[in-house]
Structures are given as structure tokens and as C-alpha cells.
Amino acid sequence: MRRGQLCLLSVGIGISLAACSATAPEARIDSELEFAPSIWSARKEANTPVDHDWVKSFGDASLSKLVNEALTKNPDMTVAAERLVRAQIAANVAGAGGRPEVTLGASGNKQELGGMGFGRPESYGVDLNVGWEPDIWGRYRKEQSAAIADAQASQQQYRAARSSLAAQVCKAWFALAESNQQVKLAEEALKTYESTQSSIQDRFERDMQAEGGSASQLRLSQTDVATAKAELSARKSDREMAQRQLELIVGRYPAGKEQGKVKLPKVPKQVPAGLPSELLLRRPDIISAERQYAAAGARVREAELAVYPSFRLTGSSGFSSSELGNVINSDMGVWSLGIGVTQYLFSGGRILGEINSRRSVDREAAAQLHRTVLQGFAEVEQALAMEKWLAQRERDINEAFELAAEASQAAEDDFRDGNGDVLTLFLAQNRKIVLNTQVVSIRRLRLNNRVDLHLALGGGFYIK
């Protein structure tokens, strides 16, 4: 084939491809923006900016390192990444119907008319065929535009998966830290009960019933010791489970070797609420739902454009010769051009049915977006409300623990001096120990809720 013909064909293909290029559909979230309140109902204070590096806000470099490891090794992230890859490929392939199709063919024919005494006619050829349906009405561009929106939705779903995994790592890290503290508290409780048992044992052996020593009191102290041992075993079991769970989330073999921190970090003071309207432009699941709604709208228009006539342009160019060696150099060029027009006159309701079906999908996508927006607002409001009440609970429990600690110390002093009864000592010690474990538990609840708040607000994080 002559070089000039190839160049001319290449230019034509380039022009047609440029004509079929598509862009993402416009945003369809205006009605939801009007729905957003001006302030959060659960937070009356001034709105502080959303934290865009919330993992590091907990002040633990080891936690940031684990989040980074999870994002690299967790199998769920590989699954999410591959889904995004397929969505991007689909966006690139979509709209192919409006692009030229080029095929290169070769043929050869050799025939012998046996018994007739005739010769052997031979024919060889090479040809290049081009078919193209120009996207005059933009139907294929709408198809590709919808696929681009799908890819954008998948990208937001991938982002949401990353944030969700980071939150899981944080919560598992806090659970392990709490377990470490609870084991330590259980060990301290066992020592306290053993010390009390030893004092009662000494008093009982000296037969000082008048001062409070009795067999029942000794048995009660022994029961407390046995119960404390069982509690310590349970706490150690919980810690091992927390270790394995964290390792599994990170993507390691769950060997139970991750030690974690010895105690929980402090809850960051700043509550990054931001503005309600910003939530719709930041939270990945809302953006994903909006992109799916935009894709549905583009597909409705694609179906509506199917009623317009379609044009099909065809062309071919090649060479033929009776000698195989002369095909490429032959001057016997063969070419053809053709055009076809197709207009649906009657399709048995298929086109109208497809339009109505896609309109139904569009309405469903709008409802899904509205539901996602409402759910997003609800999660933020709930997390903000929990932030307030959990903080109040922590203050109250800390106050109760301090009082219980003072009561326990006073009961121990009175018992040691021979002025107090042993039942008061048992009660005071038990209250102190129980409240001490609650102080740790409420701290983890507050940390977990802060993670939920960051997720609900769509806050980002940067991990090196």
C-alpha cells in the first residue's frame, strides 16, 4: 500500500477519534446541597476545620506505621484496587462503537480444474478495510461519559475502603492497648485480694474473732482471690485475641506477637466538625453515589438518542495480483467507499422500554444519593452527640473512681488499725477495681468514637 494512502487513512482515524472523545457528566448534587443545614444540631460550639491527617492526630508513630502496612498488605485493598482498575478500563473501552474499526486482510486462491485440460488460475490480494459509525448525535459519547462516571464512583469507593481499613487498624490498636492495661489492672487486683486474704488469714489464725476474724470472712477473701485469677486469665485471653485480630487486619499471619502500647493514648481535644455543606463534597460514599446518579442520567440520554438514525461509513483499499510476490508492489489498486443509513421505524417497544427502564434506574439512583446523604448527616450527628456524652461519662467515672480509691484506702487503714469491718473493706476494694477497669474502657470508647467521627466527616489522612 502506498505511503500516501496510509497517511491519509491515519489522519481520518485521528479526526474521528477526537470527535468521539467524552468527558465526565456534570455534578447532580445541587438539590442535596440545599438540603444541608448551616450548623450541626449536636454541636453548638464553633465549627473547627476537618482534620486532614487524622491518623497522626492520635500522636502515635507506631499506629501510623501499622496503617501504612495495612494499606500495602491487606488483601481487601488489593481487591478494591483491582475493581478500580477494571472500572478505568471499562471507561476507556466505552464508546468504542463510535470509533473506526480497521482490519487488514490477505487472501489467496489457487484452483485446478481437473480433467478439463485447463490451466491453474491463481489470485492473491491484500486489503485494508475501515468501518465507522460517526457519533453525530453523541450517543456513544454519552455511553462513555456514563462509564467515566462509573470509574469516578469506583475511585471514591477505593478511597472509602482505604479510610475504612485505617479506621479498623486504629480500633484494633486501641483494643490491644486497652487489653494491655486491663491485664495490668487485673494483676494489681489479684495482688490486692491476695494481700487482703493474707491479713484475714493471719487474724483468723490468731483467733481474733472479736476483732472481726471469722471463717466466713476468710472464705470470702479466698473467693475474691480465685475470682481475680479467673479475671486475669480472661484478660490475657482477650489480649491474645486482640493481638491476632490486629495482625490479621494489617495483613500479617495472626501469630499473636504484636505487643502494642502499654496504655491508651489521650483523646485529642479538638473535635473537627467542619461545615455540614462541606460533607457532601468530601465524603467518598456521597461522592460515589452522586457519580452513580450522574452515570444513570447519561445513560438515559444515551437511550433517548438511540431513536435517531445512524450512519455507517465503510471503505477499503488494497491490491491484487496473480503473482504472490507482486502483491505488495502491484499497481492494480482496488478501492471502494460506501455509506449506509439506518432508521428504526418499529422496534416492538424495545427502544421505548429501554428508555423507561433507564429512567427508573435514574430515579432509583437519585433516591440512593438522598439516602446516602441522610445517612452521612446522621452518622456525623450521632458521633458528635456521642463525643459529648462519652466525655461526660469519662468525667463522672473518673470522679467515682477517685472517691472509690479514697474509700478503699480508708477501709484498708481502718481494718489494719482494727477499727473497720472486713465487709466494708471487701466492698470498697471491689468498687475501686471495677471503676478502674471502666475508666480504661470508657477511654477506648471515646477513641473509637473519634475514629467514627473522622470517618463520618470524610477526613483524609497522609501516610508515608
DRENGUVEX-26805 format. One record per residue (C-alpha): residue number from 1; residue in one letter; chain; x, y, z. Coordinates in steps of 0.05 Angstrom, whole numbers, padded with zeros to 5 digits. Layout:
[NUM, "A", "A", [X, Y, Z]]
...
This chain:
[1, "M", "A", [00000, 00000, 00000]]
[2, "R", "A", [00025, 00069, -00018]]
[3, "R", "A", [00051, 00113, 00039]]
[4, "G", "A", [00006, 00170, 00019]]
[5, "Q", "A", [-00056, 00126, 00027]]
[6, "L", "A", [-00033, 00104, 00096]]
[7, "C", "A", [-00021, 00175, 00118]]
[8, "L", "A", [-00089, 00197, 00093]]
[9, "L", "A", [-00123, 00139, 00128]]
[10, "S", "A", [-00086, 00155, 00194]]
[11, "V", "A", [-00108, 00227, 00192]]
[12, "G", "A", [-00181, 00206, 00182]]
[13, "I", "A", [-00177, 00158, 00241]]
[14, "G", "A", [-00147, 00212, 00285]]
[15, "I", "A", [-00202, 00262, 00268]]
[16, "S", "A", [-00256, 00210, 00282]]
[17, "L", "A", [-00226, 00191, 00349]]
[18, "A", "A", [-00223, 00264, 00370]]
[19, "A", "A", [-00296, 00272, 00351]]
[20, "C", "A", [-00315, 00214, 00396]]
[21, "S", "A", [-00279, 00238, 00459]]
[22, "A", "A", [-00323, 00244, 00520]]
[23, "T", "A", [-00319, 00278, 00588]]
[24, "A", "A", [-00348, 00262, 00656]]
[25, "P", "A", [-00421, 00283, 00666]]
[26, "E", "A", [-00435, 00346, 00706]]
[27, "A", "A", [-00450, 00341, 00780]]
[28, "R", "A", [-00521, 00327, 00801]]
[29, "I", "A", [-00519, 00344, 00875]]
[30, "D", "A", [-00549, 00414, 00876]]
[31, "S", "A", [-00614, 00393, 00909]]
[32, "E", "A", [-00575, 00357, 00964]]
[33, "L", "A", [-00532, 00418, 00977]]
[34, "E", "A", [-00596, 00458, 00990]]
[35, "F", "A", [-00616, 00403, 01039]]
[36, "A", "A", [-00554, 00413, 01082]]
[37, "P", "A", [-00564, 00452, 01147]]
[38, "S", "A", [-00519, 00511, 01165]]
[39, "I", "A", [-00495, 00481, 01231]]
[40, "W", "A", [-00494, 00413, 01265]]
[41, "S", "A", [-00552, 00405, 01314]]
[42, "A", "A", [-00510, 00363, 01362]]
[43, "R", "A", [-00454, 00414, 01366]]
[44, "K", "A", [-00467, 00485, 01388]]
[45, "E", "A", [-00394, 00506, 01390]]
[46, "A", "A", [-00358, 00540, 01332]]
[47, "N", "A", [-00343, 00492, 01276]]
[48, "T", "A", [-00269, 00474, 01272]]
[49, "P", "A", [-00238, 00453, 01205]]
[50, "V", "A", [-00238, 00379, 01188]]
[51, "D", "A", [-00172, 00344, 01205]]
[52, "H", "A", [-00139, 00322, 01140]]
[53, "D", "A", [-00088, 00279, 01176]]
[54, "W", "A", [-00130, 00247, 01229]]
[55, "V", "A", [-00089, 00183, 01239]]
[56, "K", "A", [-00030, 00224, 01263]]
[57, "S", "A", [-00075, 00264, 01309]]
[58, "F", "A", [-00071, 00207, 01360]]
[59, "G", "A", [00003, 00222, 01367]]
[60, "D", "A", [00028, 00151, 01357]]
[61, "A", "A", [00081, 00138, 01304]]
[62, "S", "A", [00073, 00062, 01312]]
[63, "L", "A", [-00001, 00069, 01294]]
[64, "S", "A", [00015, 00108, 01231]]
[65, "K", "A", [00066, 00055, 01212]]
[66, "L", "A", [00014, -00001, 01221]]
[67, "V", "A", [-00037, 00036, 01179]]
[68, "N", "A", [00013, 00043, 01123]]
[69, "E", "A", [00030, -00031, 01128]]
[70, "A", "A", [-00044, -00050, 01124]]
[71, "L", "A", [-00055, -00007, 01063]]
[72, "T", "A", [00001, -00044, 01029]]
[73, "K", "A", [-00011, -00116, 01052]]
[74, "N", "A", [-00085, -00124, 01068]]
[75, "P", "A", [-00117, -00169, 01015]]
[76, "D", "A", [-00181, -00128, 01016]]
[77, "M", "A", [-00142, -00068, 00989]]
[78, "T", "A", [-00117, -00110, 00931]]
[79, "V", "A", [-00189, -00130, 00915]]
[80, "A", "A", [-00212, -00057, 00918]]
[81, "A", "A", [-00153, -00034, 00875]]
[82, "E", "A", [-00168, -00086, 00821]]
[83, "R", "A", [-00240, -00065, 00819]]
[84, "L", "A", [-00217, 00006, 00806]]
[85, "V", "A", [-00171, -00018, 00751]]
[86, "R", "A", [-00229, -00054, 00716]]
[87, "A", "A", [-00273, 00007, 00722]]
[88, "Q", "A", [-00220, 00050, 00690]]
[89, "I", "A", [-00210, 00000, 00634]]
[90, "A", "A", [-00285, -00001, 00622]]
[91, "A", "A", [-00286, 00075, 00617]]
[92, "N", "A", [-00231, 00072, 00564]]
[93, "V", "A", [-00267, 00018, 00524]]
[94, "A", "A", [-00336, 00050, 00529]]
[95, "G", "A", [-00358, 00088, 00467]]
[96, "A", "A", [-00319, 00042, 00421]]
[97, "G", "A", [-00380, 00038, 00375]]
[98, "G", "A", [-00367, 00109, 00352]]
[99, "R", "A", [-00295, 00096, 00333]]
[100, "P", "A", [-00269, 00068, 00268]]
[101, "E", "A", [-00255, -00006, 00260]]
[102, "V", "A", [-00195, -00023, 00218]]
[103, "T", "A", [-00179, -00093, 00192]]
[104, "L", "A", [-00123, -00118, 00150]]
[105, "G", "A", [-00135, -00180, 00108]]
[106, "A", "A", [-00098, -00224, 00059]]
[107, "S", "A", [-00126, -00275, 00011]]
[108, "G", "A", [-00101, -00327, -00037]]
[109, "N", "A", [-00135, -00373, -00086]]
[110, "K", "A", [-00107, -00428, -00128]]
[111, "Q", "A", [-00154, -00473, -00168]]
[112, "E", "A", [-00143, -00532, -00213]]
[113, "L", "A", [-00198, -00555, -00260]]
[114, "G", "A", [-00180, -00629, -00260]]
[115, "G", "A", [-00192, -00670, -00323]]
[116, "M", "A", [-00213, -00610, -00364]]
[117, "G", "A", [-00146, -00593, -00393]]
[118, "F", "A", [-00149, -00522, -00368]]
[119, "G", "A", [-00095, -00483, -00333]]
[120, "R", "A", [-00090, -00465, -00260]]
[121, "P", "A", [-00117, -00394, -00245]]
[122, "E", "A", [-00085, -00360, -00186]]
[123, "S", "A", [-00106, -00297, -00148]]
[124, "Y", "A", [-00073, -00263, -00088]]
[125, "G", "A", [-00093, -00200, -00052]]
[126, "V", "A", [-00083, -00155, 00009]]
[127, "D", "A", [-00135, -00105, 00032]]
[128, "L", "A", [-00146, -00054, 00088]]
[129, "N", "A", [-00219, -00044, 00110]]
[130, "V", "A", [-00246, 00014, 00151]]
[131, "G", "A", [-00315, 00018, 00182]]
[132, "W", "A", [-00340, 00077, 00221]]
[133, "E", "A", [-00406, 00099, 00250]]
[134, "P", "A", [-00398, 00174, 00263]]
[135, "D", "A", [-00425, 00195, 00331]]
[136, "I", "A", [-00467, 00251, 00301]]
[137, "W", "A", [-00518, 00254, 00357]]
[138, "G", "A", [-00470, 00240, 00414]]
[139, "R", "A", [-00499, 00173, 00435]]
[140, "Y", "A", [-00432, 00139, 00442]]
[141, "R", "A", [-00404, 00199, 00478]]
[142, "K", "A", [-00460, 00192, 00529]]
[143, "E", "A", [-00443, 00119, 00537]]
[144, "Q", "A", [-00371, 00135, 00551]]
[145, "S", "A", [-00389, 00193, 00596]]
[146, "A", "A", [-00430, 00145, 00639]]
[147, "A", "A", [-00372, 00097, 00642]]
[148, "I", "A", [-00325, 00153, 00664]]
[149, "A", "A", [-00374, 00170, 00720]]
[150, "D", "A", [-00374, 00096, 00740]]
[151, "A", "A", [-00298, 00098, 00743]]
[152, "Q", "A", [-00301, 00160, 00786]]
[153, "A", "A", [-00350, 00126, 00832]]
[154, "S", "A", [-00303, 00066, 00837]]
[155, "Q", "A", [-00246, 00113, 00854]]
[156, "Q", "A", [-00286, 00141, 00912]]
[157, "Q", "A", [-00304, 00071, 00935]]
[158, "Y", "A", [-00230, 00055, 00935]]
[159, "R", "A", [-00217, 00117, 00977]]
[160, "A", "A", [-00272, 00096, 01025]]
[161, "A", "A", [-00241, 00027, 01031]]
[162, "R", "A", [-00174, 00058, 01049]]
[163, "S", "A", [-00207, 00101, 01103]]
[164, "S", "A", [-00246, 00043, 01130]]
[165, "L", "A", [-00184, 00000, 01134]]
[166, "A", "A", [-00146, 00056, 01170]]
[167, "A", "A", [-00203, 00060, 01220]]
[168, "Q", "A", [-00202, -00015, 01231]]
[169, "V", "A", [-00128, -00013, 01246]]
[170, "C", "A", [-00137, 00045, 01295]]
[171, "K", "A", [-00193, 00010, 01332]]
[172, "A", "A", [-00155, -00056, 01335]]
[173, "W", "A", [-00094, -00018, 01360]]
[174, "F", "A", [-00135, 00015, 01415]]
[175, "A", "A", [-00166, -00052, 01433]]
[176, "L", "A", [-00097, -00082, 01443]]
[177, "A", "A", [-00074, -00023, 01484]]
[178, "E", "A", [-00136, -00029, 01528]]
[179, "S", "A", [-00124, -00104, 01536]]
[180, "N", "A", [-00053, -00089, 01559]]
[181, "Q", "A", [-00080, -00040, 01611]]
[182, "Q", "A", [-00135, -00088, 01633]]
[183, "V", "A", [-00084, -00144, 01643]]
[184, "K", "A", [-00042, -00098, 01686]]
[185, "L", "A", [-00103, -00077, 01727]]
[186, "A", "A", [-00123, -00150, 01735]]
[187, "E", "A", [-00053, -00166, 01761]]
[188, "E", "A", [-00058, -00107, 01810]]
[189, "A", "A", [-00127, -00130, 01833]]
[190, "L", "A", [-00101, -00200, 01846]]
[191, "K", "A", [-00045, -00172, 01889]]
[192, "T", "A", [-00095, -00131, 01928]]
[193, "Y", "A", [-00140, -00190, 01941]]
[194, "E", "A", [-00081, -00234, 01960]]
[195, "S", "A", [-00057, -00182, 02009]]
[196, "T", "A", [-00126, -00177, 02040]]
[197, "Q", "A", [-00131, -00252, 02044]]
[198, "S", "A", [-00064, -00255, 02078]]
[199, "S", "A", [-00086, -00204, 02131]]
[200, "I", "A", [-00151, -00241, 02144]]
[201, "Q", "A", [-00114, -00307, 02146]]
[202, "D", "A", [-00067, -00280, 02200]]
[203, "R", "A", [-00125, -00253, 02240]]
[204, "F", "A", [-00164, -00318, 02234]]
[205, "E", "A", [-00104, -00360, 02255]]
[206, "R", "A", [-00095, -00316, 02317]]
[207, "D", "A", [-00168, -00330, 02332]]
[208, "M", "A", [-00185, -00256, 02336]]
[209, "Q", "A", [-00260, -00264, 02324]]
[210, "A", "A", [-00274, -00206, 02369]]
[211, "E", "A", [-00236, -00162, 02322]]
[212, "G", "A", [-00272, -00188, 02261]]
[213, "G", "A", [-00236, -00251, 02243]]
[214, "S", "A", [-00281, -00309, 02222]]
[215, "A", "A", [-00282, -00369, 02176]]
[216, "S", "A", [-00335, -00337, 02131]]
[217, "Q", "A", [-00292, -00276, 02121]]
[218, "L", "A", [-00233, -00319, 02104]]
[219, "R", "A", [-00274, -00357, 02053]]
[220, "L", "A", [-00298, -00292, 02022]]
[221, "S", "A", [-00227, -00267, 02014]]
[222, "Q", "A", [-00206, -00333, 01983]]
[223, "T", "A", [-00265, -00328, 01935]]
[224, "D", "A", [-00241, -00258, 01915]]
[225, "V", "A", [-00172, -00285, 01901]]
[226, "A", "A", [-00198, -00343, 01859]]
[227, "T", "A", [-00244, -00295, 01821]]
[228, "A", "A", [-00186, -00247, 01809]]
[229, "K", "A", [-00145, -00304, 01780]]
[230, "A", "A", [-00201, -00323, 01733]]
[231, "E", "A", [-00209, -00250, 01712]]
[232, "L", "A", [-00134, -00245, 01698]]
[233, "S", "A", [-00138, -00307, 01653]]
[234, "A", "A", [-00197, -00276, 01616]]
[235, "R", "A", [-00159, -00210, 01606]]
[236, "K", "A", [-00098, -00247, 01579]]
[237, "S", "A", [-00143, -00285, 01532]]
[238, "D", "A", [-00174, -00220, 01508]]
[239, "R", "A", [-00105, -00191, 01497]]
[240, "E", "A", [-00083, -00250, 01454]]
[241, "M", "A", [-00146, -00245, 01412]]
[242, "A", "A", [-00133, -00171, 01403]]
[243, "Q", "A", [-00062, -00185, 01381]]
[244, "R", "A", [-00084, -00235, 01328]]
[245, "Q", "A", [-00140, -00191, 01304]]
[246, "L", "A", [-00093, -00132, 01294]]
[247, "E", "A", [-00043, -00175, 01257]]
[248, "L", "A", [-00098, -00202, 01211]]
[249, "I", "A", [-00123, -00133, 01194]]
[250, "V", "A", [-00053, -00109, 01179]]
[251, "G", "A", [-00043, -00168, 01132]]
[252, "R", "A", [00005, -00210, 01173]]
[253, "Y", "A", [00000, -00281, 01196]]
[254, "P", "A", [-00040, -00280, 01262]]
[255, "A", "A", [00016, -00306, 01306]]
[256, "G", "A", [-00002, -00264, 01367]]
[257, "K", "A", [00065, -00229, 01371]]
[258, "E", "A", [00045, -00156, 01363]]
[259, "Q", "A", [00055, -00124, 01432]]
[260, "G", "A", [00021, -00057, 01421]]
[261, "K", "A", [00024, 00000, 01471]]
[262, "V", "A", [00021, -00010, 01546]]
[263, "K", "A", [-00034, 00042, 01553]]
[264, "L", "A", [-00085, 00080, 01512]]
[265, "P", "A", [-00068, 00149, 01484]]
[266, "K", "A", [-00105, 00211, 01505]]
[267, "V", "A", [-00165, 00232, 01464]]
[268, "P", "A", [-00147, 00293, 01421]]
[269, "K", "A", [-00181, 00355, 01448]]
[270, "Q", "A", [-00202, 00386, 01382]]
[271, "V", "A", [-00267, 00360, 01352]]
[272, "P", "A", [-00261, 00372, 01276]]
[273, "A", "A", [-00334, 00381, 01256]]
[274, "G", "A", [-00328, 00426, 01195]]
[275, "L", "A", [-00390, 00453, 01159]]
[276, "P", "A", [-00448, 00407, 01141]]
[277, "S", "A", [-00448, 00430, 01068]]
[278, "E", "A", [-00375, 00411, 01061]]
[279, "L", "A", [-00393, 00339, 01078]]
[280, "L", "A", [-00427, 00329, 01011]]
[281, "L", "A", [-00364, 00350, 00974]]
[282, "R", "A", [-00315, 00310, 01016]]
[283, "R", "A", [-00346, 00244, 01039]]
[284, "P", "A", [-00328, 00188, 00990]]
[285, "D", "A", [-00393, 00148, 00994]]
[286, "I", "A", [-00434, 00210, 00979]]
[287, "I", "A", [-00389, 00229, 00921]]
[288, "S", "A", [-00393, 00158, 00895]]
[289, "A", "A", [-00470, 00158, 00899]]
[290, "E", "A", [-00471, 00225, 00863]]
[291, "R", "A", [-00427, 00197, 00807]]
[292, "Q", "A", [-00473, 00137, 00800]]
[293, "Y", "A", [-00532, 00184, 00795]]
[294, "A", "A", [-00495, 00224, 00742]]
[295, "A", "A", [-00479, 00160, 00704]]
[296, "A", "A", [-00553, 00140, 00706]]
[297, "G", "A", [-00572, 00208, 00676]]
[298, "A", "A", [-00522, 00199, 00620]]
[299, "R", "A", [-00549, 00130, 00604]]
[300, "V", "A", [-00620, 00158, 00600]]
[301, "R", "A", [-00597, 00207, 00547]]
[302, "E", "A", [-00559, 00152, 00511]]
[303, "A", "A", [-00623, 00111, 00505]]
[304, "E", "A", [-00662, 00171, 00482]]
[305, "L", "A", [-00611, 00185, 00426]]
[306, "A", "A", [-00620, 00114, 00400]]
[307, "V", "A", [-00684, 00136, 00364]]
[308, "Y", "A", [-00643, 00179, 00316]]
[309, "P", "A", [-00617, 00150, 00251]]
[310, "S", "A", [-00547, 00121, 00250]]
[311, "F", "A", [-00497, 00127, 00194]]
[312, "R", "A", [-00446, 00075, 00174]]
[313, "L", "A", [-00386, 00094, 00131]]
[314, "T", "A", [-00343, 00039, 00100]]
[315, "G", "A", [-00281, 00040, 00058]]
[316, "S", "A", [-00229, -00008, 00033]]
[317, "S", "A", [-00165, -00004, -00005]]
[318, "G", "A", [-00118, -00058, -00028]]
[319, "F", "A", [-00082, -00093, -00085]]
[320, "S", "A", [-00089, -00158, -00122]]
[321, "S", "A", [-00044, -00197, -00169]]
[322, "S", "A", [-00038, -00265, -00200]]
[323, "E", "A", [00033, -00270, -00172]]
[324, "L", "A", [00043, -00275, -00096]]
[325, "G", "A", [00109, -00238, -00099]]
[326, "N", "A", [00078, -00178, -00135]]
[327, "V", "A", [00021, -00165, -00087]]
[328, "I", "A", [00055, -00111, -00047]]
[329, "N", "A", [00087, -00078, -00107]]
[330, "S", "A", [00027, -00085, -00153]]
[331, "D", "A", [-00003, -00025, -00187]]
[332, "M", "A", [-00070, -00058, -00191]]
[333, "G", "A", [-00103, -00019, -00134]]
[334, "V", "A", [-00173, -00036, -00112]]
[335, "W", "A", [-00214, 00011, -00070]]
[336, "S", "A", [-00286, 00024, -00050]]
[337, "L", "A", [-00327, 00073, -00009]]
[338, "G", "A", [-00396, 00063, 00019]]
[339, "I", "A", [-00447, 00095, 00064]]
[340, "G", "A", [-00508, 00067, 00099]]
[341, "V", "A", [-00565, 00099, 00138]]
[342, "T", "A", [-00607, 00061, 00189]]
[343, "Q", "A", [-00671, 00089, 00220]]
[344, "Y", "A", [-00715, 00049, 00267]]
[345, "L", "A", [-00788, 00052, 00244]]
[346, "F", "A", [-00815, -00002, 00291]]
[347, "S", "A", [-00776, -00039, 00345]]
[348, "G", "A", [-00832, -00074, 00382]]
[349, "G", "A", [-00826, -00026, 00440]]
[350, "R", "A", [-00754, -00044, 00454]]
[351, "I", "A", [-00726, 00026, 00449]]
[352, "L", "A", [-00782, 00058, 00489]]
[353, "G", "A", [-00777, 00003, 00541]]
[354, "E", "A", [-00702, 00014, 00548]]
[355, "I", "A", [-00714, 00089, 00557]]
[356, "N", "A", [-00766, 00078, 00611]]
[357, "S", "A", [-00722, 00026, 00645]]
[358, "R", "A", [-00663, 00074, 00648]]
[359, "R", "A", [-00707, 00129, 00674]]
[360, "S", "A", [-00728, 00083, 00730]]
[361, "V", "A", [-00654, 00069, 00746]]
[362, "D", "A", [-00642, 00144, 00746]]
[363, "R", "A", [-00698, 00156, 00797]]
[364, "E", "A", [-00671, 00099, 00839]]
[365, "A", "A", [-00601, 00129, 00837]]
[366, "A", "A", [-00629, 00196, 00859]]
[367, "A", "A", [-00663, 00162, 00919]]
[368, "Q", "A", [-00598, 00125, 00935]]
[369, "L", "A", [-00560, 00190, 00935]]
[370, "H", "A", [-00611, 00223, 00981]]
[371, "R", "A", [-00608, 00163, 01028]]
[372, "T", "A", [-00532, 00165, 01029]]
[373, "V", "A", [-00533, 00239, 01044]]
[374, "L", "A", [-00582, 00229, 01101]]
[375, "Q", "A", [-00541, 00171, 01128]]
[376, "G", "A", [-00478, 00214, 01125]]
[377, "F", "A", [-00511, 00270, 01164]]
[378, "A", "A", [-00538, 00220, 01215]]
[379, "E", "A", [-00470, 00189, 01227]]
[380, "V", "A", [-00438, 00256, 01239]]
[381, "E", "A", [-00494, 00279, 01286]]
[382, "Q", "A", [-00491, 00214, 01324]]
[383, "A", "A", [-00415, 00216, 01331]]
[384, "L", "A", [-00418, 00288, 01354]]
[385, "A", "A", [-00471, 00271, 01405]]
[386, "M", "A", [-00432, 00211, 01430]]
[387, "E", "A", [-00370, 00254, 01435]]
[388, "K", "A", [-00406, 00299, 01485]]
[389, "W", "A", [-00438, 00244, 01526]]
[390, "L", "A", [-00377, 00198, 01528]]
[391, "A", "A", [-00335, 00256, 01552]]
[392, "Q", "A", [-00385, 00269, 01607]]
[393, "R", "A", [-00386, 00195, 01625]]
[394, "E", "A", [-00310, 00194, 01629]]
[395, "R", "A", [-00310, 00254, 01676]]
[396, "D", "A", [-00363, 00222, 01721]]
[397, "I", "A", [-00328, 00154, 01723]]
[398, "N", "A", [-00261, 00186, 01738]]
[399, "E", "A", [-00294, 00224, 01796]]
[400, "A", "A", [-00326, 00160, 01821]]
[401, "F", "A", [-00260, 00122, 01816]]
[402, "E", "A", [-00224, 00176, 01856]]
[403, "L", "A", [-00276, 00172, 01910]]
[404, "A", "A", [-00274, 00095, 01909]]
[405, "A", "A", [-00198, 00097, 01915]]
[406, "E", "A", [-00202, 00142, 01975]]
[407, "A", "A", [-00255, 00097, 02006]]
[408, "S", "A", [-00214, 00035, 01993]]
[409, "Q", "A", [-00152, 00067, 02025]]
[410, "A", "A", [-00192, 00089, 02086]]
[411, "A", "A", [-00223, 00019, 02093]]
[412, "E", "A", [-00154, -00013, 02090]]
[413, "D", "A", [-00127, 00035, 02142]]
[414, "D", "A", [-00186, 00023, 02188]]
[415, "F", "A", [-00180, -00053, 02180]]
[416, "R", "A", [-00106, -00051, 02193]]
[417, "D", "A", [-00117, -00009, 02256]]
[418, "G", "A", [-00171, -00057, 02279]]
[419, "N", "A", [-00227, -00006, 02275]]
[420, "G", "A", [-00261, -00027, 02210]]
[421, "D", "A", [-00301, -00088, 02190]]
[422, "V", "A", [-00278, -00134, 02134]]
[423, "L", "A", [-00343, -00129, 02093]]
[424, "T", "A", [-00333, -00055, 02085]]
[425, "L", "A", [-00262, -00069, 02062]]
[426, "F", "A", [-00287, -00120, 02010]]
[427, "L", "A", [-00339, -00072, 01983]]
[428, "A", "A", [-00291, -00013, 01978]]
[429, "Q", "A", [-00237, -00054, 01943]]
[430, "N", "A", [-00287, -00084, 01894]]
[431, "R", "A", [-00315, -00016, 01875]]
[432, "K", "A", [-00246, 00013, 01864]]
[433, "I", "A", [-00225, -00045, 01820]]
[434, "V", "A", [-00289, -00045, 01778]]
[435, "L", "A", [-00287, 00030, 01768]]
[436, "N", "A", [-00214, 00028, 01749]]
[437, "T", "A", [-00230, -00021, 01692]]
[438, "Q", "A", [-00288, 00024, 01670]]
[439, "V", "A", [-00242, 00084, 01666]]
[440, "V", "A", [-00199, 00047, 01615]]
[441, "S", "A", [-00260, 00021, 01576]]
[442, "I", "A", [-00292, 00089, 01570]]
[443, "R", "A", [-00227, 00118, 01544]]
[444, "R", "A", [-00226, 00066, 01488]]
[445, "L", "A", [-00299, 00081, 01472]]
[446, "R", "A", [-00282, 00155, 01465]]
[447, "L", "A", [-00223, 00139, 01419]]
[448, "N", "A", [-00266, 00093, 01376]]
[449, "N", "A", [-00320, 00146, 01371]]
[450, "R", "A", [-00268, 00197, 01350]]
[451, "V", "A", [-00247, 00150, 01294]]
[452, "D", "A", [-00321, 00142, 01274]]
[453, "L", "A", [-00327, 00218, 01273]]
[454, "H", "A", [-00267, 00225, 01227]]
[455, "L", "A", [-00297, 00172, 01181]]
[456, "A", "A", [-00366, 00205, 01182]]
[457, "L", "A", [-00335, 00272, 01164]]
[458, "G", "A", [-00295, 00242, 01107]]
[459, "G", "A", [-00230, 00267, 01135]]
[460, "G", "A", [-00167, 00246, 01099]]
[461, "F", "A", [-00100, 00220, 01122]]
[462, "Y", "A", [-00029, 00221, 01095]]
[463, "I", "A", [00015, 00161, 01107]]
[464, "K", "A", [00087, 00158, 01083]]
